[in-house]
């Protein structure tokens, strides 16, 4: 199953955190600077922890160099295999 969410990113924050704004809209504050893809990497890490999915299941579809991003979350093959094994 794939879900698309809108994410607004604020960089250079004191703490990294996620705020759920609306149904599929999120505000994510990151400690990283928006250089050399550091903020995008931290975004994927924090979304992975928040949604409890592997980092490989998260893709930034639009906005790699923007504060407004369209992100796709998908259940990885690993989660499907785990469900079948139960």
C-alpha positions as MATLAB code, in Angstrom:
seq = 'XXXXXXXXXXXXXXXXXXXXXXXXXXXXXXXXXXXXXXXXXXXXXXXXXXXXXXXXXXXXXXXXXXXXXXXXXXXXXXXXXXXXXX';
ca = [
       0.000    0.000    0.000;
       1.317    3.460   -0.911;
       0.395    6.747    0.759;
       1.427   10.233   -0.343;
       1.881   13.005    2.208;
       2.704   16.697    1.949;
       5.621   17.737    4.134;
       6.795   21.247    4.949;
      10.374   21.208    6.221;
      11.977   23.789    8.507;
      15.744   23.369    8.777;
      18.263   24.607   11.366;
      15.869   23.861   14.232;
      16.984   23.237   17.825;
      15.201   19.880   17.895;
      13.959   17.457   15.261;
      10.216   16.852   15.478;
       7.095   16.111   13.441;
       3.794   17.965   13.785;
       0.668   16.526   12.166;
      -1.231   19.470   10.686;
      -4.050   17.909    8.656;
      -5.003   14.556    7.153;
      -1.905   14.176    4.959;
      -0.020   17.385    5.798;
       2.938   17.431    8.170;
       5.379   20.039    9.450;
       8.826   18.599   10.129;
      11.507   20.533   11.967;
      15.054   19.301   11.349;
      18.406   20.091   12.964;
      20.250   19.627    9.664;
      21.269   22.356    7.283;
      19.760   22.315    3.783;
      23.094   21.547    2.121;
      24.521   18.432    0.456;
      21.243   16.529    0.970;
      21.702   16.401    4.792;
      18.169   17.652    5.472;
      16.578   15.145    3.068;
      18.482   12.284    4.711;
      17.398   13.412    8.181;
      13.815   13.794    6.920;
      13.763   10.173    5.742;
      15.234    9.009    9.065;
      12.683   10.871   11.187;
       9.733    9.804    8.996;
      10.940    6.208    9.224;
      10.883    6.343   13.026;
       7.560    8.213   13.170;
       5.686    5.827   10.851;
       7.682    2.736   11.931;
       8.611    1.728    8.401;
      12.027    1.065    6.834;
      13.858    4.013    5.295;
      13.851    2.174    1.971;
      10.032    2.522    1.932;
      10.186    6.331    1.860;
      10.669    8.324   -1.356;
      10.709   12.074   -1.904;
       8.725   12.430   -5.135;
       8.823   16.229   -5.449;
      10.719   19.010   -3.738;
      14.231   17.630   -3.274;
      15.527   21.209   -3.144;
      12.418   22.825   -1.672;
      10.903   23.155    1.790;
       7.590   21.809    0.435;
       7.833   18.136   -0.440;
       5.609   15.347   -1.695;
       6.659   12.120    0.004;
       5.515    8.590   -0.768;
       5.349    6.030    2.029;
       5.024    2.402    1.045;
       4.980   -0.887    2.836;
       8.216   -2.620    1.969;
       8.510   -6.207    0.836;
       9.896   -7.059    4.269;
       6.641   -6.076    5.998;
       4.612   -8.148    3.517;
       6.853  -11.163    4.142;
       6.483  -10.771    7.910;
       2.683  -10.724    7.639;
       2.694  -13.909    5.541;
       4.985  -15.686    7.996;
       2.725  -14.982   10.982;
];
